[in-house]
Amino acid sequence: MPSARRSSSCPTESTGVVIGTTNSSERVTTFTRSKLETEAAPPRRDAVLWLAATVILVAPVRVAGPGFGLDSGWAAGLNLGRQAGMSFGRQLIFTLGPWGSLDVPLALTRPGFLLGLGFSVASVVAVWLLTMAVLRTKLRPQVALVAVSLLTIIVSSISSPSFLLAAAAALACIGHLRQIPTLTRAWCPVAVAGFAALLLQIKFSEGVAVTAFAFTASLASPRARLLRTTCSGFTWVVTSLVLWVVAGQSMTDIGPWLRTSTDLAVGFTAAPSSSYRPCCCARCWKRGPGGAQGFC
């Protein structure tokens, strides 16, 4: 009997004791992480106010009317070509695609104005939210709000909306691979693949880069890699086709557009390394009595 009491009162190295200790430590660790994440998150009202102030300072500047000069000229031509229903890859060949007018929106029509303003606001919001998701666990809440807002304003003042969206996609993929709590879910690389399809038809080179980010994040995902890669590929294909049709483009023009866009992207990248040759290429927008007709 004394030996029995002694054995029952003293813990032994049994499986039950080890399992119990492990479960309790996991619960404590989980509780500690959730508590730290809650404390690291800034108050929702302050976050909304700082985000709204950032959007007001940055986003509306993106939409303007047509102007003079080289850059304003091709921006006007791109918007007018989109409005006239020109075929990208055949009638209109440029580094920006069928949705490129979102990157350089002009207030020529009310739908174009609203789409350009909405895309500009969405790009700023995406950069702000994803930067906050990365920095809120490293800085104090108020410091994180100020830092993220200033960083978003500075980057937005020197970058196009498509570049902002590409940067947000890159942050989402990095956060997904680093297992940041708000970005570890399965939909993160799939959503990035959808945005990659949009960016491909806005600015081809940025769309290719974000597509690589999306599939890299899916293939290197902590779990369910095959499923997430399949879903990302399916989302990318479907979104690309839907956007192409909505832009008023023909399915037969996809091949020529991909070929010419690839040639332009490769040529534009190689141009700075080539020897300089004095050359002047003029592109004029012809507009006759029947409306926009094309380039000459």
Contacts in CASP RR format, 6 or more apart in sequence:
PFRMAT RR
TARGET T0000
AUTHOR 0000-0000-0000
METHOD contacts of the structure
MODEL  1
MPSARRSSSCPTESTGVVIGTTNSSERVTTFTRSKLETEAAPPRRDAVLW
LAATVILVAPVRVAGPGFGLDSGWAAGLNLGRQAGMSFGRQLIFTLGPWG
SLDVPLALTRPGFLLGLGFSVASVVAVWLLTMAVLRTKLRPQVALVAVSL
LTIIVSSISSPSFLLAAAAALACIGHLRQIPTLTRAWCPVAVAGFAALLL
QIKFSEGVAVTAFAFTASLASPRARLLRTTCSGFTWVVTSLVLWVVAGQS
MTDIGPWLRTSTDLAVGFTAAPSSSYRPCCCARCWKRGPGGAQGFC
11 17 0 8 1.000
36 137 0 8 1.000
37 137 0 8 1.000
37 181 0 8 1.000
40 136 0 8 1.000
40 137 0 8 1.000
40 141 0 8 1.000
41 136 0 8 1.000
41 141 0 8 1.000
42 132 0 8 1.000
42 136 0 8 1.000
42 141 0 8 1.000
42 142 0 8 1.000
42 144 0 8 1.000
42 145 0 8 1.000
43 141 0 8 1.000
46 141 0 8 1.000
46 142 0 8 1.000
46 145 0 8 1.000
47 132 0 8 1.000
47 145 0 8 1.000
50 145 0 8 1.000
50 146 0 8 1.000
50 148 0 8 1.000
50 149 0 8 1.000
51 125 0 8 1.000
51 128 0 8 1.000
51 129 0 8 1.000
51 149 0 8 1.000
53 149 0 8 1.000
54 124 0 8 1.000
54 128 0 8 1.000
54 149 0 8 1.000
54 152 0 8 1.000
54 153 0 8 1.000
55 121 0 8 1.000
55 124 0 8 1.000
55 125 0 8 1.000
55 128 0 8 1.000
57 153 0 8 1.000
58 120 0 8 1.000
58 124 0 8 1.000
58 152 0 8 1.000
58 153 0 8 1.000
58 156 0 8 1.000
58 157 0 8 1.000
59 117 0 8 1.000
59 118 0 8 1.000
59 120 0 8 1.000
59 121 0 8 1.000
59 124 0 8 1.000
59 156 0 8 1.000
60 117 0 8 1.000
60 120 0 8 1.000
62 105 0 8 1.000
62 116 0 8 1.000
62 117 0 8 1.000
62 120 0 8 1.000
62 161 0 8 1.000
63 105 0 8 1.000
63 106 0 8 1.000
63 107 0 8 1.000
63 113 0 8 1.000
63 116 0 8 1.000
63 117 0 8 1.000
63 120 0 8 1.000
64 105 0 8 1.000
64 106 0 8 1.000
64 107 0 8 1.000
65 106 0 8 1.000
65 107 0 8 1.000
65 108 0 8 1.000
66 72 0 8 1.000
66 73 0 8 1.000
66 75 0 8 1.000
66 76 0 8 1.000
66 79 0 8 1.000
66 106 0 8 1.000
66 108 0 8 1.000
67 73 0 8 1.000
67 76 0 8 1.000
73 285 0 8 1.000
74 94 0 8 1.000
74 283 0 8 1.000
75 104 0 8 1.000
75 106 0 8 1.000
76 106 0 8 1.000
76 285 0 8 1.000
77 285 0 8 1.000
78 92 0 8 1.000
78 94 0 8 1.000
78 96 0 8 1.000
78 100 0 8 1.000
78 101 0 8 1.000
78 104 0 8 1.000
79 101 0 8 1.000
79 104 0 8 1.000
79 105 0 8 1.000
79 106 0 8 1.000
79 108 0 8 1.000
79 112 0 8 1.000
80 108 0 8 1.000
80 285 0 8 1.000
80 287 0 8 1.000
80 292 0 8 1.000
81 92 0 8 1.000
81 292 0 8 1.000
81 294 0 8 1.000
82 98 0 8 1.000
82 100 0 8 1.000
82 101 0 8 1.000
82 247 0 8 1.000
83 108 0 8 1.000
83 109 0 8 1.000
83 292 0 8 1.000
84 291 0 8 1.000
84 292 0 8 1.000
84 293 0 8 1.000
84 294 0 8 1.000
85 248 0 8 1.000
86 92 0 8 1.000
86 292 0 8 1.000
86 294 0 8 1.000
87 249 0 8 1.000
87 250 0 8 1.000
87 253 0 8 1.000
88 94 0 8 1.000
88 97 0 8 1.000
88 98 0 8 1.000
88 249 0 8 1.000
88 253 0 8 1.000
88 257 0 8 1.000
89 253 0 8 1.000
89 256 0 8 1.000
89 257 0 8 1.000
89 260 0 8 1.000
89 261 0 8 1.000
90 253 0 8 1.000
90 256 0 8 1.000
90 257 0 8 1.000
91 294 0 8 1.000
92 294 0 8 1.000
92 295 0 8 1.000
93 260 0 8 1.000
93 264 0 8 1.000
94 264 0 8 1.000
95 203 0 8 1.000
95 204 0 8 1.000
95 205 0 8 1.000
95 261 0 8 1.000
95 264 0 8 1.000
95 265 0 8 1.000
95 268 0 8 1.000
96 103 0 8 1.000
96 104 0 8 1.000
96 202 0 8 1.000
96 203 0 8 1.000
96 204 0 8 1.000
97 201 0 8 1.000
97 202 0 8 1.000
97 203 0 8 1.000
97 204 0 8 1.000
97 257 0 8 1.000
97 261 0 8 1.000
98 201 0 8 1.000
98 243 0 8 1.000
98 244 0 8 1.000
98 247 0 8 1.000
98 248 0 8 1.000
98 249 0 8 1.000
99 198 0 8 1.000
99 201 0 8 1.000
99 202 0 8 1.000
99 243 0 8 1.000
99 247 0 8 1.000
100 162 0 8 1.000
100 201 0 8 1.000
100 202 0 8 1.000
100 203 0 8 1.000
101 112 0 8 1.000
101 115 0 8 1.000
101 116 0 8 1.000
102 115 0 8 1.000
102 116 0 8 1.000
102 119 0 8 1.000
102 161 0 8 1.000
102 162 0 8 1.000
102 202 0 8 1.000
103 119 0 8 1.000
103 160 0 8 1.000
103 161 0 8 1.000
103 162 0 8 1.000
103 202 0 8 1.000
103 203 0 8 1.000
104 160 0 8 1.000
105 112 0 8 1.000
105 113 0 8 1.000
105 115 0 8 1.000
105 116 0 8 1.000
105 117 0 8 1.000
105 119 0 8 1.000
105 120 0 8 1.000
106 112 0 8 1.000
107 113 0 8 1.000
116 161 0 8 1.000
119 161 0 8 1.000
120 161 0 8 1.000
122 165 0 8 1.000
123 156 0 8 1.000
123 161 0 8 1.000
123 162 0 8 1.000
123 164 0 8 1.000
123 165 0 8 1.000
123 168 0 8 1.000
124 152 0 8 1.000
124 156 0 8 1.000
124 161 0 8 1.000
124 164 0 8 1.000
126 164 0 8 1.000
126 165 0 8 1.000
126 168 0 8 1.000
127 152 0 8 1.000
127 155 0 8 1.000
127 156 0 8 1.000
127 164 0 8 1.000
127 165 0 8 1.000
127 167 0 8 1.000
127 168 0 8 1.000
127 171 0 8 1.000
128 148 0 8 1.000
128 149 0 8 1.000
128 152 0 8 1.000
129 168 0 8 1.000
130 168 0 8 1.000
130 171 0 8 1.000
130 172 0 8 1.000
130 183 0 8 1.000
131 148 0 8 1.000
131 151 0 8 1.000
131 152 0 8 1.000
131 171 0 8 1.000
132 144 0 8 1.000
132 145 0 8 1.000
132 148 0 8 1.000
133 171 0 8 1.000
133 175 0 8 1.000
133 180 0 8 1.000
133 182 0 8 1.000
133 183 0 8 1.000
134 171 0 8 1.000
134 174 0 8 1.000
134 175 0 8 1.000
134 180 0 8 1.000
135 144 0 8 1.000
135 147 0 8 1.000
135 148 0 8 1.000
136 144 0 8 1.000
137 180 0 8 1.000
138 144 0 8 1.000
139 147 0 8 1.000
155 164 0 8 1.000
155 167 0 8 1.000
156 164 0 8 1.000
159 167 0 8 1.000
160 203 0 8 1.000
162 199 0 8 1.000
162 202 0 8 1.000
162 203 0 8 1.000
162 206 0 8 1.000
163 206 0 8 1.000
165 195 0 8 1.000
165 198 0 8 1.000
165 199 0 8 1.000
165 210 0 8 1.000
166 199 0 8 1.000
166 206 0 8 1.000
166 207 0 8 1.000
166 209 0 8 1.000
166 210 0 8 1.000
169 192 0 8 1.000
169 195 0 8 1.000
169 196 0 8 1.000
169 199 0 8 1.000
169 210 0 8 1.000
169 213 0 8 1.000
169 214 0 8 1.000
170 210 0 8 1.000
170 213 0 8 1.000
172 183 0 8 1.000
172 188 0 8 1.000
172 191 0 8 1.000
172 192 0 8 1.000
172 217 0 8 1.000
173 188 0 8 1.000
173 189 0 8 1.000
173 192 0 8 1.000
173 213 0 8 1.000
173 214 0 8 1.000
173 216 0 8 1.000
173 217 0 8 1.000
175 183 0 8 1.000
175 184 0 8 1.000
176 183 0 8 1.000
176 184 0 8 1.000
176 188 0 8 1.000
176 189 0 8 1.000
176 217 0 8 1.000
176 221 0 8 1.000
177 217 0 8 1.000
177 220 0 8 1.000
177 221 0 8 1.000
179 222 0 8 1.000
184 222 0 8 1.000
186 224 0 8 1.000
186 227 0 8 1.000
186 228 0 8 1.000
186 231 0 8 1.000
188 217 0 8 1.000
189 214 0 8 1.000
189 215 0 8 1.000
189 217 0 8 1.000
189 218 0 8 1.000
189 221 0 8 1.000
189 228 0 8 1.000
189 232 0 8 1.000
190 218 0 8 1.000
190 228 0 8 1.000
190 231 0 8 1.000
190 232 0 8 1.000
190 235 0 8 1.000
192 210 0 8 1.000
192 213 0 8 1.000
192 214 0 8 1.000
192 217 0 8 1.000
192 232 0 8 1.000
193 211 0 8 1.000
193 214 0 8 1.000
193 215 0 8 1.000
193 218 0 8 1.000
193 231 0 8 1.000
193 232 0 8 1.000
193 233 0 8 1.000
193 235 0 8 1.000
193 236 0 8 1.000
193 239 0 8 1.000
194 214 0 8 1.000
194 235 0 8 1.000
194 236 0 8 1.000
194 239 0 8 1.000
195 210 0 8 1.000
196 207 0 8 1.000
196 210 0 8 1.000
196 211 0 8 1.000
196 213 0 8 1.000
196 214 0 8 1.000
196 236 0 8 1.000
197 211 0 8 1.000
197 235 0 8 1.000
197 236 0 8 1.000
197 237 0 8 1.000
197 239 0 8 1.000
197 240 0 8 1.000
197 243 0 8 1.000
198 239 0 8 1.000
198 243 0 8 1.000
199 206 0 8 1.000
199 207 0 8 1.000
199 210 0 8 1.000
200 207 0 8 1.000
200 208 0 8 1.000
200 210 0 8 1.000
200 211 0 8 1.000
200 240 0 8 1.000
201 240 0 8 1.000
201 243 0 8 1.000
201 244 0 8 1.000
201 247 0 8 1.000
204 261 0 8 1.000
204 262 0 8 1.000
204 264 0 8 1.000
204 265 0 8 1.000
205 265 0 8 1.000
205 268 0 8 1.000
205 269 0 8 1.000
208 265 0 8 1.000
211 236 0 8 1.000
214 232 0 8 1.000
214 236 0 8 1.000
215 229 0 8 1.000
215 232 0 8 1.000
215 233 0 8 1.000
218 225 0 8 1.000
218 228 0 8 1.000
218 229 0 8 1.000
218 231 0 8 1.000
218 232 0 8 1.000
219 225 0 8 1.000
219 229 0 8 1.000
221 228 0 8 1.000
241 251 0 8 1.000
244 251 0 8 1.000
244 254 0 8 1.000
245 251 0 8 1.000
249 257 0 8 1.000
283 295 0 8 1.000
283 296 0 8 1.000
284 295 0 8 1.000
284 296 0 8 1.000
285 292 0 8 1.000
285 294 0 8 1.000
285 295 0 8 1.000
286 292 0 8 1.000
286 293 0 8 1.000
286 294 0 8 1.000
286 295 0 8 1.000
286 296 0 8 1.000
287 293 0 8 1.000
END
